[in-house]
Amino acid sequence: MTPFAYLSVLISIVLGLGLTELLSGVQRLVHQRDRVRFHWLPLTWTGLVFVALVQWWWAAFGLRHQVAWNFFSFLLILLVPVLLYLAAALVLPNRIPDGPCDLLDHYRKMQRPFFAALAAVNVLEGLRALSVHDQQATFLNLAGVVLLGSLAVVRNLRYHAVVTMLTAILLLLFIVLETLRIS
């Protein structure tokens, strides 16, 4: 067994837990839909986190070329799936209360930790891209840090709407430019 095959098991488990968290949240909303006040922002971010989890798993295959592994390099790589899991755990309510559940209220309550986790993903990915001299990925991740970091502190819903759409476009652009084909 190669070191990558061994280490990728834990990465896949953490990413799978993130997907499970998202799908469980969606099923809770569907089951309790009569008590849920829906809002498009948290639902859009649910979709974006789903795509980010799958994209990261897809792109992680490129790590198989990394020859030298040590505990600290692996820990830095593992932090990205851990932060994506955290975002997946925060984007939707972990339980639906007996009374009404307002997704916009939940979004506002979780705004700082949710977007801080996503901004941290972009910081780590930007540093990794910088270390391998991938200027395009470095720039896209830097843009992600600025946009997602701003969402952690700005409360204006119009701003969130615009930046959410910009982030979706950036994520799509990143997938098309950087990871469309497995390599």
HUWO-V835282 format. One record per residue. N is the residue number from 1. RES is the residue in one small letter. PHI is phi in degrees with one decimal (none if undefined). OMEGA is omega in radians with two decimals (NA if undefined). Layout:
N:RES:PHI:OMEGA ; N:RES:PHI:OMEGA
This chain:
1:m:none:3.12 ; 2:t:-76.9:3.08 ; 3:p:-57.6:3.14 ; 4:f:-62.4:-3.14 ; 5:a:-59.6:3.13 ; 6:y:-66.9:-3.06 ; 7:l:-70.4:-3.10 ; 8:s:-68.0:3.10 ; 9:v:-61.7:-3.14 ; 10:l:-65.6:3.08 ; 11:i:-57.7:-3.13 ; 12:s:-64.5:3.11 ; 13:i:-63.0:-3.12 ; 14:v:-63.7:3.09 ; 15:l:-63.1:3.10 ; 16:g:-63.8:3.07 ; 17:l:-63.4:3.08 ; 18:g:-62.5:3.09 ; 19:l:-63.1:3.10 ; 20:t:-61.8:3.12 ; 21:e:-59.9:3.13 ; 22:l:-62.5:-3.10 ; 23:l:-65.1:3.07 ; 24:s:-64.6:3.10 ; 25:g:-63.0:3.13 ; 26:v:-65.2:-3.13 ; 27:q:-65.5:3.07 ; 28:r:-61.5:3.13 ; 29:l:-63.9:-3.14 ; 30:v:-65.7:-3.13 ; 31:h:-64.5:-3.08 ; 32:q:-107.6:-3.01 ; 33:r:-57.0:3.13 ; 34:d:-70.6:3.13 ; 35:r:-105.8:-3.05 ; 36:v:-102.8:3.00 ; 37:r:-97.8:-3.04 ; 38:f:-78.3:3.02 ; 39:h:-144.8:-3.03 ; 40:w:-68.3:-3.10 ; 41:l:-62.2:3.14 ; 42:p:-65.1:3.11 ; 43:l:-69.7:3.08 ; 44:t:-64.5:3.12 ; 45:w:-66.8:3.04 ; 46:t:-60.5:3.10 ; 47:g:-64.0:-3.13 ; 48:l:-67.1:3.10 ; 49:v:-66.6:3.08 ; 50:f:-56.8:-3.14 ; 51:v:-62.7:3.14 ; 52:a:-63.3:3.11 ; 53:l:-62.1:-3.11 ; 54:v:-67.5:3.13 ; 55:q:-62.3:-3.12 ; 56:w:-67.7:3.09 ; 57:w:-61.7:-3.14 ; 58:w:-60.4:-3.08 ; 59:a:-72.1:-3.12 ; 60:a:-62.6:3.10 ; 61:f:-59.3:3.10 ; 62:g:-64.3:3.12 ; 63:l:-72.1:-3.10 ; 64:r:-64.0:3.13 ; 65:h:-80.9:3.14 ; 66:q:-68.6:-3.04 ; 67:v:-85.6:-3.06 ; 68:a:-95.0:3.06 ; 69:w:-113.2:2.94 ; 70:n:-138.7:-3.05 ; 71:f:-57.8:-3.05 ; 72:f:-72.1:3.09 ; 73:s:-66.4:3.09 ; 74:f:-66.0:3.13 ; 75:l:-60.3:3.10 ; 76:l:-64.0:3.09 ; 77:i:-66.1:-3.10 ; 78:l:-66.3:-3.14 ; 79:l:-60.4:3.13 ; 80:v:-64.8:3.07 ; 81:p:-60.9:3.11 ; 82:v:-62.7:3.13 ; 83:l:-67.4:3.07 ; 84:l:-66.2:3.05 ; 85:y:-60.0:3.14 ; 86:l:-58.7:3.09 ; 87:a:-60.8:3.12 ; 88:a:-62.9:-3.13 ; 89:a:-75.0:-3.07 ; 90:l:-98.3:-2.97 ; 91:v:-67.2:3.12 ; 92:l:-122.4:3.13 ; 93:p:-60.6:3.13 ; 94:n:-80.8:2.98 ; 95:r:-154.7:3.10 ; 96:i:-97.0:-3.12 ; 97:p:-67.2:3.12 ; 98:d:-62.3:3.10 ; 99:g:-88.5:3.14 ; 100:p:-68.3:3.12 ; 101:c:-123.2:-3.13 ; 102:d:-101.6:-3.10 ; 103:l:-65.1:3.10 ; 104:l:-67.1:3.06 ; 105:d:-61.2:3.12 ; 106:h:-62.6:3.13 ; 107:y:-56.7:-3.13 ; 108:r:-67.9:3.13 ; 109:k:-67.8:-3.07 ; 110:m:-98.0:-3.04 ; 111:q:-52.4:-3.07 ; 112:r:-65.3:-3.12 ; 113:p:-66.6:-3.14 ; 114:f:-62.3:-3.09 ; 115:f:-74.2:3.04 ; 116:a:-64.0:3.11 ; 117:a:-62.2:-3.14 ; 118:l:-68.2:3.09 ; 119:a:-63.6:3.12 ; 120:a:-64.0:3.05 ; 121:v:-57.5:-3.12 ; 122:n:-67.3:3.07 ; 123:v:-61.4:-3.12 ; 124:l:-63.4:3.14 ; 125:e:-67.8:3.09 ; 126:g:-64.8:3.09 ; 127:l:-64.7:3.10 ; 128:r:-65.0:3.12 ; 129:a:-63.3:3.12 ; 130:l:-64.1:-3.11 ; 131:s:-67.5:3.10 ; 132:v:-106.3:3.06 ; 133:h:62.0:3.07 ; 134:d:-95.4:-3.04 ; 135:q:-65.0:-3.13 ; 136:q:-62.7:3.12 ; 137:a:-66.7:3.09 ; 138:t:-60.9:3.14 ; 139:f:-63.5:-3.12 ; 140:l:-62.9:3.10 ; 141:n:-70.1:3.07 ; 142:l:-62.4:3.08 ; 143:a:-60.5:3.10 ; 144:g:-62.4:3.12 ; 145:v:-61.3:-3.11 ; 146:v:-64.8:-3.10 ; 147:l:-65.7:-3.09 ; 148:l:-70.3:3.07 ; 149:g:-62.0:3.12 ; 150:s:-67.1:3.12 ; 151:l:-67.1:3.11 ; 152:a:-69.8:-3.04 ; 153:v:-115.1:-3.12 ; 154:v:-81.8:-3.08 ; 155:r:-99.9:-3.06 ; 156:n:-64.6:-3.08 ; 157:l:-67.7:3.09 ; 158:r:-64.1:3.09 ; 159:y:-60.0:3.12 ; 160:h:-60.9:3.14 ; 161:a:-63.0:-3.11 ; 162:v:-65.5:-3.09 ; 163:v:-68.8:3.07 ; 164:t:-61.7:3.11 ; 165:m:-65.7:3.09 ; 166:l:-61.4:3.13 ; 167:t:-65.7:3.10 ; 168:a:-61.4:3.11 ; 169:i:-64.9:3.11 ; 170:l:-62.0:3.12 ; 171:l:-63.2:3.10 ; 172:l:-62.6:3.11 ; 173:l:-60.6:3.12 ; 174:f:-60.3:-3.13 ; 175:i:-62.8:-3.12 ; 176:v:-66.4:-3.07 ; 177:l:-79.5:-2.96 ; 178:e:-109.0:-2.93 ; 179:t:-136.9:-3.09 ; 180:l:-61.2:3.10 ; 181:r:-107.1:3.08 ; 182:i:-77.4:-3.11 ; 183:s:-132.0:NA
